Each structure stands twice: as structure tokens, then as C-alpha cells.
């Protein structure tokens, strides 16, 4: 399975938190040849099982992305939208979006929003409006309705020396890596559950319910992490192109030492270059898996990324590919 090709397929089906069904169907179709059973549970998580007689390992990648939801119609056909997941409103003016029904539009700042920026006030979603090309409120209401959702409307671009620039590397790059890992797993006694989770961007919802149901002996999440290799970055030593990172700590948890050691040994025993990660902000599905039921030893594989939660998130293709290899070897390794 090709990492970049798989990512592009997932990007075409990008689905925001709470509305993952379209993306889930695409993932289930891609995963089916590489597992014994694919199930979409009541919340919408895609659970792919490779049956084994040994200990249970749960690997989780959230498939939801950040986006926007219509909350109000304005006169002359413009819309007010609210955020789904974390956005910095000051970066959104001029950004193209696409609704799940195909309607396209552009976000732009109101006249007073520019003044707020100049005076140093923090911009808010209410400082923006969405133009979908409607000539009137009546026409706009025929195109979309309150509660309809949209995503960024940009293609993935391969740039520079092996870099991939695209919206939604967070976390579709991790989903692509996990699908690649599923295709690479060799024979193992471990009972493997690859879970593509919902609503991570809204509070780790999908990983909570799926970990409760699976009761894993080891939990591993895969997600993006902030690279510290560009101007102004203050996020530690992780760099693009130096391999996937193995998380030790972020703002939401300290990974259990046995899980960190399992991942490190999986890398070292197979000649996989990796980086150690201590992240000063953010969190992943690892945090909810860790505290499921009586507690689960949990760790995280991270793909370094620049400009996370923007339309130009940037990763190293090699890091994504090696993250897949690391996941596969970690799934094969005896607990």
C-alpha cells in the first residue's frame, strides 16, 4: 500500500468531527483486504481486527478532521459559521471550504475584524463570514442549512525534498500510516485491533468508547506532533525527516514506561530511526485509552508536522512511511 496515494484517497473523503460516516466508509473499504473483520460501531469508529490468540493490542488513529458548521444565515446570502475543533480565526480569512454536499465557499473577515487585529485583540469566528455565492438569504437556504458542515477545500502537494503539504495531515496522514501498517503486519500471536476513531477533535470521544469495548493489554495511538524545526517554534527537538517520534509526555498525559519501551525496542530491533518526544501542548487518543476501565499501558507514535490545524500542514513522506513500519513491528512484537 502506497502512503501518499492512500493519503490522497482519505483527503478526498475528509469528514469533520461528528460527521465521519463518509470517511469511515472509505477507510473500511481500504482496510478490508488486510484484516479478518471490519466493524463500524454505534458511535462510528471503524474497528479492524486481525485475530490472534495472544494479548490484545489496540492501535488508534482519529479519522475526524477540524471543520466548520453553519449556525446562522445573514442578509444578502452570507453565512455565519462556528468552528468544529480548534481553529485560530485570525488565520482563516480567504480560506476556501467545501460542504459535504459539494457547495463551495470562502471565509473572509468583516470590516471591523481587521481593526481588531490591528489593536491586538484576539479574532473570533464571529469576525468572519462565509460567502457561498448566494444572491439572497432565500437562495443560500436552498444550498445549505443550519447544522451543515464544511471542510477546507485544498489539494495535497508534494514539495521540496520529500515533503507533503496539505490540510488534514492531522490526522489523515496517521490514518494512511495505520492502513499501511495493517498491510505490512506479518504473522503474530497478538490479537490486533486497528481503530479509526471519531470525534478526537471534540474531546477524544471515539477512543473512550472503543477502548472500553476492546479492553486492550496495550494501547498505541498515532497522531501528528508539532515539529520544533521552523522559525518561532518552541515545541522541543522533533524535526521533519528524522523519523517518527515516540511520545514520552504531552499536556494530557505521561505515557506508561512499558509502552514507551515496547515502541523503542520495536524500532531499535528493526533498524527504524526514531525521535524521542516531549510535547509542551496538546494531546491524543492515548490519554483516553490510558484511563479506560482499570487502566491500559499506553503510548503514542507521532508523525512530526509543521503548521498543524492550517491549510498547509507539512510532513515528511518518509516519516509517515516509517511510522507505518514502526507500528507494524510493534504490533508483531510479543508483549
N, C-alpha and C positions, 0 to 999 in steps of 0.2 A: 504494500500500500504506500502510495506517494504522499508525503506530508503536505506539500504545498497544494497539490491537486485536491486532497481531502479538505484542506482548509477553505479553498475557494468554494467547494460544494456547500460547506457549512455556512459560509458567509452569504451565499445566495438565499439561505433559509434562516437567516438570523432572526431570532424571536425574543422579544423583551420579557422581563420577569412577569410571571403570571399568565403569559400567553405563549408558552413554549411548544404547543402541540405541533405546529408546522415543522419546527426544527427537530422535535423529538421523532417525528416520522422519518425524516431524512437520516437521522442518526441510527435509528432502529434498522433501516434498510442497509446501511453501510456495515453495521455490526453483525448482522445475522449470519454471514458465512463463517464467522470466527468464534462463535460460541455455541453452547448447547441449547440455550434458551434465552429469549428476549421477552421481557415483560415491561409494559408501561403501567405503573401503579396508579392508585387513586389520585395522587397529587400531581402526577405527570412525569415523575422520574422514569428514565429508561434504565432498567436493570438487566444487565447482560451477564449470564452465568456460564463459567467454564467449570464443569463439575469435577470435584476431586474428593477423595476420602479423608484428606488431612484437615489442617487448620484453615479457618476462613480468613481470607484477605479481602477487604473492601477497598477499591480504588475509586476515587470520586473526582469528577471534573464538572463544574457547573456549566450548563449549556445556555442559561439565560444571559441576556445582554442588557445594558442600560438603554433607555429609550425615553419616549415622551407619550403623554396621554392628553387628549382633548378634554378640557374642563369647562370651556365657555366659548360661545360664539360672540363675535363683536360685529358692529355695523360694518357695512361695505364688504362683508365676506371674510374678514380676518378672524383668526382663532387665537385663543389663549390656551397654552398647554402647560401641564405640570410635569415634573421630572419623574421618571422611573429609574431608581438607582442614583448614584452620585454624579452630578454634573457641576461644573463651575460655569455659572451663567455668563460670566464675562468673556468666555471663550466661544460662545455659541452663535454670535451674530454672523450671518452669512452662510451658515451651515445648511446643507441640503438634507432633507429627510424623505422617507418613503413610508407610507402607511401599509399595513399588511394587505389592504385591498388594492394596492397599486397606486393610489393617489400620491403625488409628489408635491413637495413644497420647500420653502426656505424660511429659516428663522432670521429675524432681524431685530435690532434694538429700537425701542421707542425713542423719541427725541430727547426725553429727559434722562434716559439711561446713560447716554454719552456724558451728560453733565455729572451724573453720579460717579462715573468712572474717574472723571477729572478731579472731583473733590475727594476721591479716595474711599467713597462708600462702597460696600460690597454689593455687586449686582445680584439681582434675584430673577427667577423665572418670570415674574410679573413685569420685568423690564423689557421683555421680549414679546413679539407677536409672531404668528406663523401665517405665511401667505401661501395658499394653495391654488391661487389663480382664479378664485371665485369672484364674480362681479357683485354679489349681494349675499346677505346672510341666508336668504332662501336657497340660493344656488349652493352655498357652502354646506348647508344641512342635507342636501341631496348627495353630496360627495362623501361626507364623514358624519359621525355623530359623537356626542359626548361619551367618553369612555373608549373611543377608538385609539389605537396605539400606533406609533411610528418608530422607525429606527433610522440611524444615519444612512445616507444613500451614496456610498463611495465604494469604488473597486479596490482590490488589493493590488499593490505594485511591488515588484521586486526591484530594489535599488542597491547601488553601491556594491560592496563585496559580500554578497550572500545575505543581504538583509531583506526583510519583508515588512512593508509599511501598509497598514490597513486599519480601519475601525474594527473593533471586536476581536483583536488578538486575545484580549481579555473577554471571554475565555475560550474562544473557538480554537485558538492555537493549541490549548491544552486538550480540548476535545479531540482535535486531529491527532495529537500525540498519543492519546489514550487509545484511539482506534488503531493507530499503527502498532502500538504495544500489543493489543489483542491479537493482531495478525502475526506477531513475532514470538509469542509465548510458545515454548516447547513443552514437552511432557513434564508434568509436575503433579505431586500428590496434593498440593494445596487446592482448596476449594475457593475459586476466584469469582468475585463479584465486581464487575465494572459498572459503575453507576454514574449516569449523566444526570446531574441534579437540577432541580428547578429553584427559582427564587433565592439564589445565593445573594444577589444584589439587594434583596429585600429582607435580609436577616437570616440567611443560612437555613431556609425552611426545608428544602428537599433533602439535605444531608441529615437533618434531625430525624425525619420520619424513616428514611431508608436505613440508616444505621440502627435505629431501634428495631426494625424488622429483621435485618440480616444478622445482628449480634456478632460482629466480626471479632476475630482474635487480634487483628492488626488493621488499622485504618491508615490509608495514604491518600492525601488529596494532591491534585496537581492544579496549579494556577499560575498566573503571572506574578512577578515581583518587580518592584521598582529598581531599575538599574541606577547605579551611582556613578556612571561614567560620562555624563554630559554636563555642560556648564550649569552651575547653580544647584546641582543635585546634592542632597545630603542624606543619602539612603544607604550608606555602607559601601562595601567593597565589591559588590556584584557587578559584573561587566558583561556586555554583549559579546558573544563569540568565544567565551571561555568555558562553555559547558553549562548544563543545568545546575541549579543551586539546590542544596539540601538545607531546608529550613531548620534552624535551632530555636528561634524565637521571633514572634511578631507582636503587635499590640494586643492581640486577642489570646495568646497562649504561649507556653513553653512546650515544645514538642517533647514527648517522652524519650529519655535517653536510649531505651532499647529500640525504638522505632528509628531514631536517627542513626544508630549503629547499624541496624539492618540495611538501611539505604546506603550508608557509606561503604559497607562491606560488599554490597551488591555492585557498587561502582568499581571499587578497587580490585575485586576478584575478576572483573571483566575488562579492565583497562579503560574504563569510562572516565574521562576528565569531568570534574565537578567543582563547584564552589560552595563554601560554607556561607550561610545567610543568617544574618540578624537584622530584621526589618524594624524600623522605628515606628511604623504606622501600618494600618490596615490589618486584614485578617482573611482567613479562607475557611472552607468547609471543614478543615481539620479541627477547628475549635468546637464544632458541634459533635463531630464523631467522637472526640476525646471524652466527652462527658455523657455519652449515650449509656443508658442503663447503669451498670455498675462501674463504667469507665472502660475505655478502649485505648491501648497503647497506639499512639497516632503520630504520624509525621507528614511531611509535605515535600514534594518535588516542585521546584519553581522554574519557570522559564523567564529569564531576565527580559524586561521590556522598558522602553522609553515612552514617555508621553501617554501614560495609561489614562483611560477614560477620555480620550480625544479621538478625532477622526484620523489621526496619523500615528497610532500606536506602532511601535517599531521593535521587531525582534530579529534575532539571528536564526536563519533556517536551520543551521547546523545545531544550535542549542535545542530547537524543537525536536529535531530528529534524534538527538542523543538523549533527550528526556524520555522519548518513547523506548529507546533501548534500555535505559535505566529502569523504567517501570516494568518492562518485560522480565528483566533479570531479577528484580526484587520480588516479582510475583512467583518466579520459579524457585527462589531460594527457600530452603527449609526454615521454618520458624523454630 
